[in-house]
Amino acid sequence: MTHTATPRRSGGDVRLRGISKTYGSFTAVHPLDLTVPAGSFFALLGASGCGKTTTLRMIAGLEEPTTGSVALDGRDVTALPPYKRPVNTVFQNYALFPHLDIYENVAFGLRRRGIKSVKKQVEEMLDLVQLGPLARRRPQQLSGGQQQRVAVARALINHPQVLLLDEPLGALDLKLRRQMQLELKRIQTEVGITFVHVTHDQEEAMTMADTVAVMNGGRVEQLGAPADLYENPATTFVANFLGSSNLIEAEVVEAGGDEVLVTAGGARLRLPAGRCTAAVRTGGRVLAGVRPEKMALAHADDAGAVAEGHNRVPGTITDAGFIGVSTQYVVRTRGAGSLAVYEQNIARDGRLVPGAEVVVHWSPAHTFGLDASQDIGAGADRDEEAA
């Protein structure tokens, strides 16, 4: 399976050709073709054991591929040891030297290569990661986010063509993680180096990356820009792993033209043909998908006010959870199973409480169609551990 992302700027690209990794009878990474454009911020996203870290380690030279080749900036490096590859890796635990101050941690790579005059380069790197005033502190005197930035500076000072980041924000708390997502993106934009970032956190991948490869079971399930993966998932795994999706089991009644008409229980739903996978357009069973935040609720008494042409399914609220920015409802429906609906807390309707009869409705344009032969729950139980 060949995947290519759109190039953005000059620099070191990464080309994996037929690369795979097996350990005895276990296949960690199935044969994979992948091109990471020079100068892009690329994320390998997936749950534990999906093969993303193994793929990163093969790029770094820390794992030897069972088959295939690794090329960096047009040069085959498959047989080269890590230290001869134009890459540097930032790990989750940062691996800073505790006995050296920040300045000397960043200067380490230059000094090891015998470079005597390091002051200008080190100061530039510390400015880039906004740690200049802390140059003489030891790692243990810094916060987790600051240590992480030191690790990035220490890697970048060697001018690698590719920077590999293995779960770099995994040890940080949520607020700091979000700050660092923006920080890393800023640094990548400024230096223009190719970043390949491994994470199990979908928000992290979608916030930072130009292109995301969603991995599952040692294969790339889908590759694309974050918004495209979210809006047009090709499989149930991607639909469930990137955010949440309501997947409604339905039967195709009519396919042809710009719309696909399906039935779920007694409800007739319309789907745009352009958002349906090929299998759906040929008829039979289908999974009609819609994101919870694209849906709205109307109390049964107001059903007549629902916009003309909207898909609509009647049901009963079984659960309502207020989470500040939105209220998350669970609605038991006749024919479409239980649906999650997220409504922004703008004008809250006090009647929308558990037990209330409602109509779930949404624009047909917000519906996508997937092949029903897949596992409907694939990707829903996201593993919070890094692979």
Secondary structure, 3 states (H helix, E strand, C coil): CEEECCCCCCCCCEEEEEEEEEECCEEEEEEEEEEECCCCEEEEECCCCCCHHHHHHHHHCCCCCCEEEEEECCEECCCCCHHHCCEEEECCCCCCCCCCCHHHHHHHHHHHCCCCCCHHHHHHHHHHCCCHHHCCCCHHHCCHHHHHHHHHHHHHCCCCCEEEEECCCCCCCHHHHHHHHHHHHHHHHHHCCEEEEEECCHHHHHHHCCEEEEEECCEEEEEECHHHHHHCCCCHHHHHHCCCCEEEEEEEEEEECCEEEEEECCEEEEEEHHHECHHHHCCCEEEEEECHHHCEEEEHHHHHHCCCCCEEEEEEEEEEEECCCEEEEEEEECCCCEEEEEEECCCCCCCCCCCCEEEEEECHHHCEEEECCCCCCCCCCCCCCCC
